[in-house]
Amino acid sequence: SGQEAMAASKEEASQRGVAVSKDYESLTEGDGTKFKEVGLDMDCYGAAMFAIFFDSFELWSPTDHDGLSKNINLLRVCFVSIILGCNYLLQVSMLFFIWRYVTLPSVHNVQNLYQKYHLEMFQDGEFEHTKFKDWDAEPDICSIAFSNFWFMYFILCLWWCTMLKDVRLIERLYRAVKSLGHATKVRDMIIMPSEDEEEGKIKVVKVTTPVRMLVYIFIILPKFLISCLLLVIGTVWLSATDSYADLILNAVALEFVIAIDELIFEGMLPSSIHDKIESTVLYIVDKNITPADEASAIVSQYIRSISYFMITTVGVYVFMTYGQYIPRIGVLPGYGNDIQCPGWLDRQTAWVCSAMPWRDDCFPIS
């Protein structure tokens, strides 16, 4: 009967999982080989990786490992692919709309204001202090982000750190997928948990070349390109901000675009795939066998971290200076750090009441 066939299939899958698990255990115990586990992210990209790894394994394997029909596996692949496509569409659309309808108008306004400042507040190359106090655009020019170089520098450094965090996660994911062993057959990619395993993790130990290419082309590469675009667009938008308060608010607003993949994942995908992703790991051979290997790996990690630190701190400074000459990226080409606001900040931050308000009538009623 159908039930007996399904039971036999499950028993066969369990026995195969036990056998392969024991092989890996003996390998670990016998020749000192160690493995490290890398979990999948709980977002659209993690769901897509699970579908590529596990469902292709199920669809092409002659043995049923999860007790589900191939139609359900195919349904999951199709739905996750649609969700991933919607995620890309939303993220790219938001990047386009932010660039076209928010960033470019902000750049236009700031450039017009800076041009007006040069035309009306300078005479024969000298700044006219007497005219500036009564200038109608004084509050506007003194509020743009570029008027306070170091404040904007630190905000941009924080934004770059936010985006480089994503880039580092992508880089680690790439190295993890690259470190997976090579399989000639799809059915050899995964080790199913045996019945005596407490955690019951699904271990991806090898991948075929087509599966590896799918992950590279449809997950890692688009995710990296979107992060780079968001870094550039966010940097230009923040540089063109026309008030200090908006500089903070805009930086927070950009986080919304970063979180789109997680929002879609939490809102659109069923809980069953959440559980499956949590129990799936990339099972990678740990090549740090000797203490010397471990020390070398730690040194490499610090070298990468120092490189990212230098890219952030030096890169932001270069963007704010020489980078302003880059077409369509620079906000104020040729900016001479010449926005002078004598007395403006003191007037804006002065207390209306004295330090001893009980001695003064701060808010008299007429």
C-alpha positions as CSV (number, residue, x, y, z in Angstrom):
1,S,0.0,0.0,0.0
2,G,0.9,3.7,-0.2
3,Q,1.4,4.0,3.6
4,E,3.7,0.9,3.6
5,A,5.8,2.4,0.7
6,M,6.1,5.7,2.6
7,A,7.1,4.0,5.8
8,A,9.7,1.9,3.9
9,S,11.0,5.1,2.2
10,K,11.4,6.8,5.6
11,E,13.1,3.8,7.0
12,E,15.5,3.7,4.1
13,A,16.2,7.4,4.4
14,S,16.8,7.0,8.2
15,Q,19.2,4.1,7.6
16,R,21.1,6.1,5.0
17,G,21.3,9.1,7.2
18,V,22.6,7.0,10.1
19,A,25.2,5.3,7.8
20,V,26.5,8.5,6.4
21,S,26.5,10.2,9.8
22,K,28.6,7.3,11.2
23,D,31.0,7.7,8.3
24,Y,31.6,11.3,9.2
25,E,31.9,10.5,12.9
26,S,34.5,7.9,12.1
27,L,36.3,10.3,9.8
28,T,36.4,12.9,12.6
29,E,37.6,10.4,15.2
30,G,39.9,8.5,12.9
31,D,42.1,11.1,11.1
32,G,41.4,14.2,13.3
33,T,39.2,15.9,10.7
34,K,37.0,18.5,12.4
35,F,33.9,20.2,11.0
36,K,32.4,23.6,11.7
37,E,28.7,24.5,11.2
38,V,27.5,27.6,9.5
39,G,23.8,28.4,9.9
40,L,21.5,29.9,7.2
41,D,20.2,33.4,7.7
42,M,16.6,33.9,8.7
43,D,15.6,36.0,5.7
44,C,14.6,35.6,2.0
45,Y,18.2,34.7,1.1
46,G,18.4,31.9,3.7
47,A,15.0,30.6,2.5
48,A,16.3,30.6,-1.1
49,M,19.5,28.7,-0.1
50,F,17.5,26.1,1.8
51,A,15.2,25.6,-1.2
52,I,18.2,25.3,-3.5
53,F,20.1,22.9,-1.3
54,F,17.3,20.7,0.3
55,D,14.5,20.7,-2.2
56,S,16.9,20.0,-5.2
57,F,18.3,17.2,-3.0
58,E,14.7,15.9,-2.4
59,L,13.6,16.3,-6.0
60,W,16.6,14.5,-7.6
61,S,17.1,11.9,-4.9
62,P,15.4,8.5,-5.4
63,T,14.8,8.4,-1.6
64,D,12.2,10.5,0.2
65,H,13.8,12.0,3.3
66,D,11.2,14.4,4.7
67,G,8.0,12.4,4.2
68,L,6.6,15.0,1.8
69,S,5.6,14.4,-1.8
70,K,7.8,15.9,-4.6
71,N,4.9,18.2,-5.4
72,I,5.2,19.9,-2.1
73,N,9.0,20.3,-2.6
74,L,8.4,21.8,-6.0
75,L,5.7,24.1,-4.5
76,R,8.2,25.3,-1.9
77,V,10.9,25.9,-4.6
78,C,8.5,27.9,-6.8
79,F,7.0,30.0,-3.9
80,V,10.4,30.8,-2.4
81,S,11.7,31.8,-5.9
82,I,8.7,34.1,-6.3
83,I,9.3,35.6,-2.8
84,L,13.0,36.1,-3.6
85,G,12.1,37.8,-6.9
86,C,9.6,40.1,-5.1
87,N,12.4,40.9,-2.6
88,Y,14.7,42.0,-5.4
89,L,12.0,43.9,-7.1
90,L,11.1,45.8,-3.9
91,Q,14.7,46.6,-3.0
92,V,15.7,47.7,-6.5
93,S,12.5,49.8,-6.8
94,M,13.1,51.5,-3.5
95,L,16.7,52.2,-4.5
96,F,15.5,53.8,-7.7
97,F,12.7,55.8,-6.1
98,I,15.1,57.1,-3.3
99,W,17.6,58.1,-5.9
100,R,15.2,59.7,-8.4
101,Y,12.7,61.3,-6.1
102,V,14.6,62.0,-2.9
103,T,18.4,62.0,-3.5
104,L,18.6,64.0,-6.7
105,P,16.2,66.7,-5.6
106,S,18.2,67.1,-2.4
107,V,21.4,67.4,-4.3
108,H,19.8,70.0,-6.6
109,N,18.6,72.1,-3.7
110,V,21.9,72.0,-1.9
111,Q,23.9,72.9,-5.0
112,N,21.5,75.8,-5.8
113,L,21.9,77.0,-2.2
114,Y,25.7,76.8,-2.2
115,Q,25.8,78.6,-5.6
116,K,23.6,81.4,-4.2
117,Y,25.9,81.6,-1.2
118,H,29.0,82.1,-3.4
119,L,27.3,84.7,-5.6
120,E,25.7,86.8,-2.8
121,M,28.1,86.5,0.2
122,F,31.5,86.9,-1.5
123,Q,32.9,90.1,-3.0
124,D,36.2,89.8,-4.8
125,G,36.8,86.4,-3.1
126,E,36.3,87.8,0.4
127,F,33.4,86.8,2.7
128,E,31.2,89.6,3.6
129,H,30.4,89.2,7.3
130,T,28.2,92.2,7.6
131,K,25.8,91.1,4.9
132,F,25.6,87.5,6.1
133,K,23.7,88.1,9.3
134,D,20.8,89.7,7.4
135,W,20.9,87.2,4.5
136,D,17.6,85.5,4.1
137,A,19.2,82.1,3.4
138,E,21.5,82.1,6.4
139,P,19.6,79.4,8.3
140,D,19.5,77.2,5.2
141,I,23.2,77.3,4.3
142,C,24.3,76.9,8.0
143,S,22.1,73.8,8.3
144,I,23.3,71.7,5.4
145,A,25.4,68.6,6.3
146,F,28.6,70.0,4.6
147,S,28.6,73.0,6.9
148,N,29.8,70.8,9.7
149,F,32.5,68.5,8.1
150,W,33.2,66.3,11.1
151,F,29.6,65.8,12.1
152,M,28.8,64.5,8.7
153,Y,32.0,62.5,8.6
154,F,31.0,60.6,11.7
155,I,27.5,60.0,10.5
156,L,28.8,58.7,7.1
157,C,31.2,56.4,9.0
158,L,28.3,54.9,10.9
159,W,26.4,54.4,7.7
160,W,29.4,52.8,6.0
161,C,29.8,50.5,9.0
162,T,26.1,49.5,8.7
163,M,26.6,48.6,5.1
164,L,30.0,46.9,5.6
165,K,28.4,44.7,8.2
166,D,26.2,43.3,5.4
167,V,29.1,43.1,3.0
168,R,31.1,41.1,5.6
169,L,28.2,38.7,6.1
170,I,28.0,38.2,2.3
171,E,31.7,37.6,2.1
172,R,31.5,35.0,4.9
173,L,28.6,33.3,3.2
174,Y,30.6,33.2,-0.1
175,R,33.6,31.7,1.7
176,A,31.3,29.1,3.4
177,V,29.7,28.0,0.2
178,K,33.1,27.9,-1.5
179,S,34.5,25.7,1.3
180,L,31.8,23.1,0.8
181,G,33.0,19.9,-0.8
182,H,32.2,19.0,-4.4
183,A,29.5,16.4,-5.2
184,T,28.9,14.8,-8.5
185,K,25.4,13.7,-7.6
186,V,22.7,15.8,-6.0
187,R,21.7,12.9,-3.7
188,D,25.2,13.1,-2.0
189,M,24.8,16.8,-1.0
190,I,23.0,16.4,2.4
191,I,23.3,14.2,5.5
192,M,19.9,13.8,7.1
193,P,19.8,13.6,10.9
194,S,19.7,10.2,12.4
195,E,17.1,9.2,15.0
196,D,19.6,9.2,17.9
197,E,20.7,12.8,17.2
198,E,19.3,15.2,19.8
199,E,19.6,18.4,17.7
200,G,18.6,16.7,14.4
201,K,20.4,19.1,12.1
202,I,20.3,18.8,8.3
203,K,23.9,19.0,7.2
204,V,24.8,20.3,3.8
205,V,28.3,18.7,3.3
206,K,28.8,18.9,-0.5
207,V,27.2,20.7,-3.5
208,T,27.2,20.1,-7.2
209,T,28.6,22.7,-9.5
210,P,25.2,23.8,-10.9
211,V,23.9,24.2,-7.3
212,R,27.0,26.2,-6.3
213,M,26.6,28.4,-9.4
214,L,22.9,29.0,-8.6
215,V,23.8,30.2,-5.1
216,Y,26.5,32.5,-6.5
217,I,24.4,34.0,-9.3
218,F,21.0,34.3,-7.7
219,I,21.8,35.0,-4.1
220,I,25.3,36.1,-3.3
221,L,25.9,38.4,-6.3
222,P,22.6,40.2,-6.3
223,K,22.8,40.7,-2.5
224,F,26.3,42.2,-2.9
225,L,25.3,44.5,-5.7
226,I,22.2,45.8,-3.8
227,S,24.4,46.5,-0.7
228,C,26.9,48.4,-2.9
229,L,24.1,50.4,-4.5
230,L,22.5,51.2,-1.2
231,L,25.9,52.3,0.2
232,V,26.4,54.8,-2.7
233,I,22.8,56.1,-2.8
234,G,22.7,56.4,1.0
235,T,26.0,58.2,1.1
236,V,25.0,60.8,-1.5
237,W,21.6,61.3,0.1
238,L,23.1,61.9,3.6
239,S,25.7,64.3,2.1
240,A,22.9,66.3,0.5
241,T,20.9,66.6,3.7
242,D,19.8,70.2,4.4
243,S,19.5,70.0,8.2
244,Y,21.2,68.3,11.1
245,A,18.0,66.7,12.4
246,D,17.2,65.2,9.0
247,L,20.8,63.8,8.8
248,I,20.0,61.5,11.7
249,L,16.5,60.7,10.5
250,N,17.6,59.9,7.0
251,A,20.2,57.5,8.3
252,V,17.6,55.7,10.3
253,A,15.2,55.7,7.3
254,L,17.7,53.9,5.1
255,E,17.7,51.0,7.5
256,F,14.2,50.3,6.2
257,V,15.5,49.2,2.8
258,I,18.1,46.9,4.4
259,A,15.4,45.1,6.4
260,I,13.0,44.5,3.4
261,D,14.3,40.9,3.0
262,E,13.6,40.1,6.7
263,L,10.2,41.8,6.6
264,I,9.1,39.7,3.6
265,F,10.5,36.5,5.1
266,E,8.6,37.0,8.4
267,G,5.4,38.1,6.8
268,M,5.1,35.9,3.7
269,L,6.7,32.6,4.3
270,P,5.1,29.8,6.4
271,S,6.5,28.8,9.8
272,S,7.4,25.3,8.5
273,I,10.2,26.7,6.4
274,H,11.4,28.8,9.4
275,D,11.9,25.6,11.4
276,K,13.7,23.9,8.5
277,I,16.1,26.8,8.0
278,E,16.9,26.9,11.7
279,S,17.8,23.2,11.6
280,T,19.9,23.4,8.4
281,V,23.7,24.0,8.5
282,L,26.5,24.1,6.1
283,Y,28.9,21.4,7.4
284,I,32.4,22.5,6.4
285,V,35.7,20.8,7.0
286,D,37.7,22.9,9.4
287,K,41.2,23.2,7.9
288,N,42.7,24.7,11.0
289,I,44.3,21.4,12.2
290,T,47.4,22.6,13.9
291,P,48.0,25.5,16.3
292,A,50.0,27.2,13.5
293,D,46.9,26.9,11.2
294,E,44.7,28.4,13.8
295,A,47.1,31.3,14.4
296,S,47.3,31.9,10.7
297,A,43.5,32.0,10.4
298,I,43.3,34.5,13.2
299,V,45.9,36.7,11.6
300,S,43.9,36.6,8.3
301,Q,40.8,37.6,10.2
302,Y,42.5,40.6,11.7
303,I,43.9,41.6,8.3
304,R,40.4,41.6,6.9
305,S,39.0,43.5,9.8
306,I,41.8,46.1,9.6
307,S,41.2,46.4,5.8
308,Y,37.5,47.1,6.4
309,F,38.4,49.7,9.1
310,M,40.7,51.5,6.7
311,I,38.1,51.4,3.9
312,T,35.5,53.0,6.2
313,T,37.6,55.7,7.9
314,V,39.7,56.6,4.9
315,G,37.0,56.0,2.3
316,V,34.6,58.4,3.9
317,Y,37.2,61.1,4.1
318,V,38.2,60.6,0.5
319,F,34.6,60.8,-0.6
320,M,34.0,64.0,1.3
321,T,37.1,65.6,-0.3
322,Y,38.3,64.2,-3.6
323,G,35.2,62.1,-4.2
324,Q,33.1,65.3,-4.7
325,Y,34.6,65.5,-8.2
326,I,33.1,62.2,-9.2
327,P,30.2,62.9,-11.7
328,R,26.7,62.1,-10.4
329,I,28.2,61.1,-7.0
330,G,29.8,64.3,-5.7
331,V,27.3,66.7,-4.1
332,L,29.4,69.8,-4.0
333,P,32.3,69.5,-6.5
334,G,35.2,71.8,-5.6
335,Y,33.8,72.4,-2.1
336,G,36.3,74.6,-0.3
337,N,35.1,74.1,3.2
338,D,34.1,77.8,3.1
339,I,30.7,77.8,4.6
340,Q,31.1,80.3,7.4
341,C,28.3,80.9,9.9
342,P,29.7,83.4,12.5
343,G,27.4,83.6,15.5
344,W,24.6,81.5,13.9
345,L,25.1,78.4,16.1
346,D,25.4,80.5,19.3
347,R,22.1,82.2,18.5
348,Q,20.4,78.9,17.7
349,T,21.6,77.2,20.9
350,A,21.2,80.1,23.3
351,W,19.0,79.5,26.3
352,V,15.9,81.7,26.4
353,C,15.9,81.5,30.2
354,S,18.9,82.1,32.3
355,A,20.7,79.5,34.4
356,M,18.4,80.6,37.3
357,P,14.9,80.7,35.9
358,W,13.3,81.3,39.3
359,R,14.9,84.7,39.3
360,D,13.6,85.7,35.9
361,D,10.1,85.8,34.3
362,C,11.0,83.6,31.3
363,F,7.6,83.3,29.8
364,P,5.6,86.4,30.7
365,I,1.9,86.7,29.9
366,S,1.0,89.9,28.1
